[in-house]
Amino acid sequence: MGKAWSSVRRYARNFNAENRAQKAIEKREKQKVVAPRHQSTQNLLKNFSEEHPEYLNEQQRKNEKLLHNLKDLKVDSFGPPPEIRYTRPFPASRENPTTPEYGVQEPKIIPVGKVSIKQAIEIITNHRVSPTEHSSKTIAKQYKLQEPIVEQVLRHFQTLNMHIPKEVFQQDKTLLGKLKTLPLKKKVEELPKDSFYPLPSGKKSE
């Protein structure tokens, strides 16, 4: 009995469902559903409609003249679209940028009284190789620096030096020649011999 009653109710519920849905849609379209307004907005619209009712009436009236002008309006486009000009130039080279030698990109313009990392390393290295030729006075004049600051830099800063124990040279006599074939060949040859020559071992001489 329960199954039969549920079947009857389902049939009654689905009877003429399409027509009833179409009527509900048409009824909803005829009804103008306006979004709820804030209380302050409602008060402003109410005051405006009371003071200027002619504007609201004009909104609801169809303007035949404007409709006629809109029908006569026609826009024709001829030729390719206008060329877009960019004020910022595109890069001339599309190659991937290389990694800077010292990990930092060298500036194109260096202010007076300052040096880049590359120049600072060259100054310290040249002074180490030839202190007389590359004195603090000469360096300050060449790079337009203050001589007391150059003296402090040369006194307290040095480039990295490689010290190899004497036993390593004794095991491999060709080690010095191999070092000169590395990318640091120029600096290895320029530095004084005691900069890379084997230091004394920790053994005490008898």
PyMOL commands that set and color helices and strands:
alter all, ss='L'
color gray80, all
select helices_A, chain A and resi 2-14+17-30+39-51+53-60+64-72+117-129+136-143+147-156+166-171+175-180+185-190+193-196
alter helices_A, ss='H'
color red, helices_A
deselect
rebuild
show_as cartoon
